[in-house]
């Protein structure tokens, strides 16, 4: 979906792109947890890092 709509996404304001990237990273980590690749402690640490990284 992202690659399909890349031109439209590039037109968005930086703050919205920032939020989309944050959500995509969180979604990726939640998928890894759901598939059993990550335990709850590791998930918590990774989510904290993502939120710190995208703190404005």
MOURHU-V374343 format. One record per backbone hydrogen bond with DSSP energy under -0.5 kcal/mol. NH is the residue of the N-H (numbers start at 1). CO is the residue of the C=O. E is the energy in kcal/mol with one decimal. If there is no record, write none. Layout:
NH:CO:E + NH:CO:E
This chain:
5:1:-1.6 + 6:3:-0.9 + 9:5:-2.3 + 10:6:-2.3 + 11:7:-0.7 + 11:8:-0.7 + 12:9:-1.4 + 16:13:-0.5 + 17:13:-2.1 + 18:14:-2.6 + 19:15:-1.9 + 20:16:-2.4 + 21:17:-2.5 + 22:18:-2.0 + 23:19:-2.5 + 24:20:-2.5 + 25:21:-2.2 + 26:22:-2.3 + 27:23:-2.7 + 28:24:-2.3 + 29:25:-2.1 + 30:26:-2.4 + 31:27:-2.3 + 32:28:-2.0 + 33:29:-2.0 + 34:30:-2.6 + 35:31:-2.1 + 36:33:-1.4 + 37:32:-2.4 + 38:32:-0.9 + 43:39:-2.5 + 44:40:-2.3 + 45:41:-2.1 + 46:42:-2.6 + 47:43:-2.7 + 48:44:-2.2 + 49:45:-2.1 + 50:46:-2.3 + 51:47:-2.6 + 52:48:-2.5 + 53:49:-2.6 + 54:50:-2.0 + 55:52:-1.0
